């Protein structure tokens, strides 16, 4: 299933989520979320953040998102030198 998603342009997406600790709202805690998702709308991350706001006590502070394609066109480089040994 993962390979099929990658062919459908899903990308490895990492989100750094800062949230206020429920018992100490003045302190921030970090949570790192990672999954395959579709950029730029990020429906999987959006679904997770909606779950977080609905079910968890820690109020969200900020979210940083990075996304990278896992399947890319091959890179072609020309050889500058060819040597044949017997």
Backbone as JSON, one array per atom type, in Angstrom:
{
  "sequence": "XXXXXXXXXXXXXXXXXXXXXXXXXXXXXXXXXXXXXXXXXXXXXXXXXXXXXXXXXXXXXXXXXXXXXXXXXXXXXXXXXXXXXX",
  "N": [[0.82, -1.2, 0.0], [1.99, 1.22, 0.68], [3.82, 1.77, -1.42], [2.04, 2.11, -3.54], [0.72, 4.41, -2.7], [2.87, 6.19, -2.85], [3.28, 6.28, -5.59], [1.01, 7.65, -6.24], [1.66, 10.21, -5.69], [1.93, 10.75, -2.97], [3.79, 11.99, -0.23], [6.61, 11.75, 1.97], [5.94, 13.12, 4.97], [6.73, 15.29, 7.55], [5.88, 16.62, 10.65], [6.51, 19.06, 13.03], [5.18, 19.53, 16.04], [4.26, 21.92, 18.31], [3.0, 22.19, 21.53], [0.97, 23.29, 24.31], [1.6, 22.21, 27.56], [-0.77, 20.31, 29.35], [-0.95, 20.36, 32.23], [0.81, 22.39, 32.88], [0.44, 25.11, 31.47], [2.12, 27.19, 30.65], [4.4, 26.06, 29.69], [5.98, 24.62, 26.83], [5.72, 21.7, 24.83], [7.17, 19.3, 22.61], [6.05, 17.43, 19.8], [6.59, 15.0, 17.38], [5.29, 14.22, 14.3], [4.9, 11.84, 11.71], [4.2, 10.73, 8.46], [2.87, 9.37, 5.36], [1.68, 11.74, 3.08], [-0.38, 14.03, 1.17], [0.91, 16.74, -0.47], [-0.04, 20.07, -1.43], [-2.08, 20.19, 0.45], [-2.25, 18.4, 2.6], [-4.04, 16.26, 3.8], [-3.98, 14.05, 5.62], [-2.41, 14.94, 7.8], [-3.98, 17.13, 8.55], [-6.31, 15.8, 9.37], [-5.24, 14.44, 11.59], [-4.52, 16.62, 13.24], [-7.03, 17.75, 13.7], [-8.19, 15.65, 15.17], [-6.48, 15.81, 17.4], [-7.14, 18.37, 18.5], [-9.79, 17.89, 19.16], [-9.77, 15.64, 20.91], [-7.54, 15.62, 22.7], [-5.85, 17.12, 25.55], [-3.77, 19.03, 25.47], [-3.27, 22.22, 24.3], [-2.76, 23.38, 21.0], [0.16, 25.05, 19.84], [1.95, 25.69, 17.68], [2.74, 24.52, 14.33], [5.15, 23.04, 12.32], [5.91, 22.11, 9.05], [7.42, 19.71, 6.93], [8.09, 18.3, 3.75], [8.81, 15.64, 1.51], [9.34, 14.18, -1.62], [9.4, 10.71, -2.26], [9.73, 9.04, -4.42], [11.39, 9.84, -7.23], [12.35, 11.28, -10.42], [15.07, 9.67, -12.08], [18.45, 10.66, -11.61], [20.69, 11.86, -13.98], [24.04, 11.6, -14.87], [26.83, 12.57, -16.74], [29.72, 10.73, -17.55], [32.97, 11.82, -16.91], [35.31, 10.59, -17.58], [36.42, 7.6, -19.01], [37.73, 4.45, -18.44], [39.43, 1.56, -19.52], [40.37, -1.54, -18.37], [42.49, -4.4, -18.7]],
  "CA": [[0.0, 0.0, 0.0], [2.86, 2.39, 0.75], [4.35, 2.05, -2.75], [0.93, 2.62, -4.33], [0.53, 5.81, -2.28], [3.98, 6.98, -3.37], [3.01, 6.49, -7.01], [-0.08, 8.62, -6.31], [2.27, 11.48, -5.28], [2.03, 10.95, -1.53], [5.17, 12.3, 0.13], [6.94, 11.61, 3.37], [5.66, 14.4, 5.59], [7.08, 15.38, 8.96], [5.37, 17.82, 11.29], [6.94, 19.33, 14.41], [4.01, 20.14, 16.69], [4.49, 22.48, 19.64], [1.73, 22.33, 22.24], [1.04, 23.67, 25.72], [1.39, 21.07, 28.45], [-2.04, 20.5, 30.04], [-0.78, 20.69, 33.65], [1.64, 23.59, 32.98], [0.19, 25.77, 30.17], [3.21, 28.1, 30.29], [5.49, 25.28, 29.1], [5.7, 23.99, 25.54], [6.26, 20.36, 24.59], [7.27, 18.99, 21.18], [5.63, 16.13, 19.32], [6.93, 14.86, 15.96], [4.37, 13.34, 13.57], [5.43, 11.53, 10.39], [3.36, 9.8, 7.7], [2.74, 9.74, 3.95], [0.58, 12.7, 2.92], [-0.43, 14.75, -0.11], [1.18, 18.18, -0.41], [0.12, 21.0, -0.32], [-3.26, 20.23, 1.31], [-1.94, 17.57, 3.76], [-5.27, 15.78, 4.44], [-3.7, 13.16, 6.76], [-1.99, 15.79, 8.91], [-5.16, 17.9, 8.97], [-7.15, 14.87, 10.12], [-4.6, 14.21, 12.87], [-4.62, 17.83, 14.06], [-8.43, 17.86, 14.12], [-8.31, 14.68, 16.27], [-5.75, 16.37, 18.55], [-7.93, 19.45, 19.09], [-11.05, 17.34, 19.65], [-9.63, 14.59, 21.92], [-6.42, 15.76, 23.63], [-5.91, 18.32, 26.4], [-2.72, 20.0, 25.17], [-3.65, 23.19, 23.26], [-1.71, 23.54, 19.99], [0.84, 26.34, 19.75], [2.37, 25.88, 16.29], [3.06, 23.31, 13.57], [6.07, 23.22, 11.2], [5.74, 20.95, 8.17], [8.39, 19.47, 5.86], [7.6, 17.23, 2.9], [9.79, 15.24, 0.51], [8.96, 13.06, -2.49], [10.26, 9.53, -2.1], [10.0, 8.54, -5.76], [11.74, 10.97, -8.09], [13.03, 10.86, -11.65], [16.48, 9.34, -11.9], [19.4, 11.71, -11.93], [21.64, 11.38, -15.0], [25.31, 12.33, -14.89], [27.75, 12.09, -17.77], [31.04, 10.38, -17.06], [34.02, 12.67, -17.45], [36.45, 9.78, -17.96], [36.16, 6.16, -19.12], [38.99, 3.72, -18.46], [39.27, 0.13, -19.72], [41.5, -2.33, -17.88], [42.45, -5.81, -19.15]],
  "C": [[0.86, 1.26, 0.0], [3.38, 2.76, -0.64], [3.26, 2.63, -3.66], [0.65, 4.07, -3.98], [1.63, 6.69, -2.87], [3.79, 7.26, -4.86], [1.89, 7.51, -7.23], [0.35, 9.98, -5.78], [2.15, 11.78, -3.79], [3.51, 11.15, -1.21], [5.39, 12.04, 1.62], [6.82, 13.0, 4.0], [5.99, 14.32, 7.07], [6.56, 16.68, 9.51], [5.92, 17.91, 12.71], [5.82, 20.13, 15.05], [4.43, 20.62, 18.07], [3.13, 22.65, 20.29], [1.98, 22.7, 23.7], [0.76, 22.45, 26.58], [0.1, 21.3, 29.25], [-1.9, 20.94, 31.5], [0.01, 21.98, 33.88], [1.53, 24.36, 31.66], [1.28, 26.75, 29.73], [4.39, 27.39, 29.65], [5.05, 24.65, 27.79], [6.39, 22.65, 25.47], [6.27, 20.13, 23.08], [6.78, 17.58, 20.92], [5.97, 16.08, 17.84], [6.01, 13.81, 15.35], [4.97, 13.09, 12.2], [4.55, 10.47, 9.72], [3.43, 10.2, 6.23], [1.53, 10.64, 3.8], [0.7, 13.4, 1.58], [-0.18, 16.24, 0.09], [0.4, 18.87, -1.54], [-1.06, 21.01, 0.65], [-3.07, 19.45, 2.61], [-3.2, 17.06, 4.48], [-5.03, 14.87, 5.64], [-3.29, 13.96, 7.99], [-3.16, 16.61, 9.44], [-6.09, 17.03, 9.8], [-6.57, 14.61, 11.51], [-4.74, 15.43, 13.78], [-6.06, 18.08, 14.53], [-8.72, 16.89, 15.27], [-7.68, 15.25, 17.54], [-6.61, 17.41, 19.25], [-9.22, 18.93, 19.72], [-10.85, 16.45, 20.88], [-8.55, 14.81, 22.98], [-6.48, 17.09, 24.37], [-4.9, 19.39, 26.02], [-3.12, 20.91, 24.01], [-2.48, 23.41, 22.31], [-1.15, 24.96, 20.01], [1.22, 26.63, 18.3], [2.72, 24.53, 15.67], [3.99, 23.71, 12.42], [6.01, 21.95, 10.36], [6.87, 20.91, 7.14], [7.91, 18.26, 5.07], [8.62, 16.93, 1.81], [9.25, 14.07, -0.31], [9.93, 11.91, -2.29], [10.62, 8.92, -3.44], [10.2, 9.74, -6.67], [12.34, 10.45, -9.38], [14.51, 10.6, -11.37], [17.36, 10.51, -12.31], [20.44, 11.15, -12.9], [22.89, 12.26, -14.94], [26.19, 11.73, -15.98], [29.11, 11.82, -17.15], [32.08, 11.29, -17.71], [35.21, 11.87, -17.96], [36.0, 8.3, -18.0], [37.48, 5.45, -19.27], [38.67, 2.24, -18.62], [40.54, -0.57, -19.25], [41.35, -3.75, -18.36], [42.58, -6.72, -17.99]]
}
